[in-house]
Amino acid sequence: MDVVLEPLDEAGFRSFHEVAVASGSTATYENLVARLRFPFAGFGDVRHWLARHDGEVVATATLMFLAEEENSHLVLAEVVVPPERRRQGIGTAVLRALLPEMAGREVVEGFQVEAGGAGEAWAVALGFRKANATVIQRLRFADVDPALWDVPIPDGYRAEQWTGPAPEEFVASYAEARTAIRDAPRGETALRQPEWTVDRVRAAEADNLGRDIEERVVVAVHEETGTVVALTQLELDPHRPTWGRQRDTAVLAAHRGHGLGVAIKAHLLRRLVADRPDLRDVYTSTNADNVHMIAVNHALGFTTVRSVVQVNRPVAGDVVVEPLDPHSAGEADLRGFHAVVLAAQPVDQPDEDPESYEDLVARLRNPFPGFGEMVRRVGRRDGEVVAAVTLSFPEEENAHLAVVDITVHPERRRQGIGTAVLRALLPEVVARGREVVQGEQITAGGAGEKWAAALGFRVSNEVVLQRLRFADVDPASWDRPAPAGYRLRRWVGAAPDDLVASYAVARGAIHDAPRGDSEVRSPEWTVDRVRADESDALAEDIEERVVVAVHEETGEVVGLTQLQLHPRRPGWGYQRDTVVVAAHRGRALGVAMKAEMLRWLTPLYLDLVYTGTNADNVHMIAVNYALGFTTVRSLVEVDRTAAGLLQALGGVDAEQRQAEHQHP
């Protein structure tokens, strides 16, 4: 489908309105013309087009180039195709034709897309991601009892109000209070809230004045300090004479929970009724996650009229995912991989020291054993490495899993890169017969967890990452002898032949350790499997140290703790499994074995030992604390079926839908 974009002029207003009405708009011609001629303040340079096919107007388009420095990366877009011309490739052709107009902007975002409607489905099919959801609410004065607005200002505060510029005595604290809107829920939208200063406030006020927009503000002033701690704003546009547009409502964090928000909004409504009896409606939009403000609005008489979503994707070219063989890759590719990991580390793993280029290359070439085949990928956009990828294919009990680690450079996040990479990996996941895609060691509450949740992954397990720093711990805390009836033995490398059989049985006791709802299944340990595991570690030059508890009466191993020393991290130890056979628990064998391990390590002059413990395993976490470990971070595991991801990201068939339905 070919379309021609025609910049909108007054001769095209009627056609623009016809497309809007055909697509469900209730705006009169006069109201729409007013919006085109006099756009809302704060949206920067607004441009409109008609799209024609064979001379016929088949769509309209709008781009908004936000002026704020924070949003210089972003262009807001709206493409409207009348229902009778949809599903003909017109919207896609219009978007493609708009790309040259977007030059210099990194992200394109659709900001008023009807939730669940044709626009959202079209955007998702084009690789946009749903970044946020918003509730549009309306207060119709004729339908509301003004008694709802009899909400007093709480003790210790007073209300102040003004129209137009903020009074000099309040403008500095008013600017600070406006910035408090930045911690309101915003989903994953690429639109960034301003950092308000006095100069910026004055510029915004002057912009409204230049547009003949009346801005009304009510603030809460803290009596003790005389500063503004909460505000609500409303704009009255002469070109829309029957309704007001509620803008930001914000309360400084230290003053929340006192009912200031509802009090100042009620004060504003009382003032409007008194001053502007001709007004019919007030409209406001609130993030769907901001349940508190939505409830405040309902309490004041607002009703929800519709829900919209924000969708976005990069303006730049598509992401290309390429193999990276760490043994044969050129230095440029390896350094690109390292640059992504290095930039992400302080954001995603702030407790860890930066990984050098040499250490990373060694890790890629000599991965930890026990994770199955490990393949590396890089994600490129316009030739630049923007994502570092590891895909692991465990075997045996976990042959149903594909473990994915996608790291996107922090400066390139929120552009759909991670999603594009995951989509590109799915064919290989399916071809290998893997049913579940899993992400591990994701910082709880961080960008990775939020991204995974947006793609429908579930949190299946939570892990506490703990660290012992030898310089900070009194070795006396490790004076924990073995209880009567047991003795401790230790070795490096292979288990002694006289213990290996019972050692294998003891390792199997890890099966009843808490694992949340994780898809990872613990191994069924046998002597052969233990020997194979030991050989794998030896082949990677990993020194494995083991301390076991031997039951004196039977001579069998009934408890164990393992620690690995990796050549690429000479100052670190990695604590692996610690387990006690069920019949021997409750005798402090775990703490005795781990204490012995730490005493054994002391002459090596290690800096750190790291360990990860399931968040539900409160006993082992307490044992670690007693030995000097501290918690540095909480991690989550997430998973989703491959069939479910195919359906969400495109390309699922009936058989895969059935698999998604049947998988727990």
Buried (B, 14 or more C-beta within 10 A) or exposed (E): EEBBBBEBEEEBBEBBBBBBBBBEEEBEBEBBBBBBEBBBBBBBEBBBBBBBBEEEBBBBBBBBBBEBEEBBBBBBBBBBBBEEBBEEBBBBBBBEBBEEBBEEBBBBBBBBBBBEBBBBEBBBEEBBBBBBBBBBBBBBBEEBEEEBBEBEBBEEBEBBEBEEBBEEEBBBBBBBBBBBBBEBBBBBBBBBBBEBBBEBBBEBBEBBBEBEBBBBBBBBBBEEEEBBBBBBBBBBBEBBEEBBBBBBBBBBEEBBEBBBBBBBBBBBBBBBBEEBEEBEBBBBBBBBBBEBBBEBBEBBBBEEEBBBBBBBBBBBEBBBBBEBEBEEBEEEBBBBBBBBBBBBBEBBBEBBEEBEBEBBBBBBEBBBBEBBEBBBBBBBBEEBBBBBBBBBBBEEEBBBBBBBBBBBBBEBBBBBBBBBBBBBBBEBBBEEEBBBBBBBBBBBEBBBBEBBBBBBBEBBBBBBBBBBBBEEBEEEBBEBEBEEEBEBBEBEEBBEEEBBBBBBBBBBBBEEBBBBEBBBBBBEBBBEBBBEBBEBBBEBEBBBBBBBBBBEEEEBBBBBBBBBBBEBBEEBBBBBBBBBBEEBBEBBBBBBBBBBBBBBBEEEEBBBBBBBBBBBBEBBBEBBEBBBBEBBBBBBBBBBBBBBBBBBBEEBEEEBBEBBEEBE
